[in-house]
Amino acid sequence: MTDETSRSQQQGQPTGYAPRWQQGAPYGWQQQQQPPPRPADERRGRLLAGVAAVALLVGGTAGAVGGVIGADVTENGAGPVSALDQQDPQARQSANLPAGSVEQVAQRVLPSVVQLQVRGAQLAGEGSGVVLSSDGTILTNNHVIDVAAGGGEITAVLQDGRQVATSIVGRAPNFDLAVLRAQGVDDLTPVRLGSSDDLVVGQQVVAIGSPLGLSGTVTTGIVSALDRPVRAGGEGSGQDTVLNAVQTDAAINPGNSGGPLVDMRGTVIGINSAIASTSTGGQPGSIGLGFAIPITQAARVANELVTDGVATQPVLGVTTPGGEAVSESGGARVNEVVPGGAADAAGIRPGEVITRVDDRVIESGDALVAAIRSYPPGSQIEITLGGQGGGGRTVSVTLGSQRVPPGR
């Protein structure tokens, strides 16, 4: 659901009013169908008519305005005043931007955002990235650089215009995250990482990236919702790609993926990763439904990728259907319990329905996956059970840990 290679295929719109979740659009500009050319005489006739209409309109307006100006000059004895002869000092750009303003946030964060140009054996694409260290560590989405993982080229275009070759440090496809290393640099400006644990719905945010290749683009919005379960691989992808996302109405388009979502202090609170779109063909664009990976989760994964080259993920040890809830009251039905896993040790049985994880209501299998992934491995959580044999009981579970498959 955001950006990111021409190999992404659009699927039909599902029934109902809900939009289809999509990974980013194919790269590049969408071509428009051109209307058939009109005969030269017809075009000339239309053009002359249009010019005549405009000339009449301007002529009438100019006469009225000229009369007013003439009266002013005559009465006041002064010559005409032109905006070209003066500049309001208050209109000049100031280095002392208002604290908490979009201008200040943009000035602070833009030097730490890069455009990524990716080329694989057969596919090419682009996206955005966030500078983590002065010596070239960059965080982005896995789906941005996936086409080059098997052997390709990734170029980081810095804010000062430099183009720097990069290599892959590590990937975590299940979290849709990857860490890169820009070669031969030691003067980059790292971002400031915030926390996504204390976000509130309605707070202002700013998204920065390179939509459609337009680097350094800044858009604004609010946090629209929290804890949205979103499949980063698009409609039809498996639960391995479910994100526990921050939803925002800041405009996010193909090319924004991997760029930061920041608060009004200029600290990163999410990594833009996906959009919802009603498009059934061509390249989708923003409809005010964008999704970002919470930075608390992204920072943990990035730190593991930098340190070990691989990341870990929490494991409950159950299988459950994704997508729809098991009933009108919600919940995720447990199909299987992995022997010796965290759920097995806590006494969770097949057929039971998980309705809560701590204080979070679980409405579907995808919601359960998103909730579990919001915790670090080894966390102790409370799970509320209902359904067959459940009886509304609550059990304490210590989550297991496993390595995230690095992909192909």
WOCOR-V549689 format. One record per helix or strand of 2 or more residues. SS is the DSSP state (@ for helix, = for strand). FROM is the first residue (numbers start at 1). LEN is the number of residues. If there is no record, write none. Layout:
ss=SS from=FROM len=LEN
ss=SS from=FROM len=LEN
//
This chain:
ss== from=20 len=3
ss=@ from=40 len=37
ss=@ from=83 len=3
ss=@ from=89 len=3
ss=@ from=102 len=11
ss== from=113 len=7
ss== from=124 len=8
ss== from=137 len=4
ss=@ from=142 len=7
ss== from=153 len=5
ss== from=163 len=10
ss=@ from=173 len=3
ss== from=177 len=6
ss== from=192 len=2
ss== from=204 len=6
ss=@ from=211 len=3
ss== from=217 len=15
ss=@ from=239 len=3
ss== from=242 len=7
ss== from=260 len=3
ss== from=267 len=11
ss== from=290 len=5
ss=@ from=295 len=14
ss== from=312 len=4
ss== from=318 len=3
ss== from=332 len=6
ss=@ from=342 len=5
ss== from=352 len=6
ss== from=360 len=2
ss=@ from=365 len=9
ss== from=380 len=8
ss== from=394 len=5
ss== from=400 len=4
//
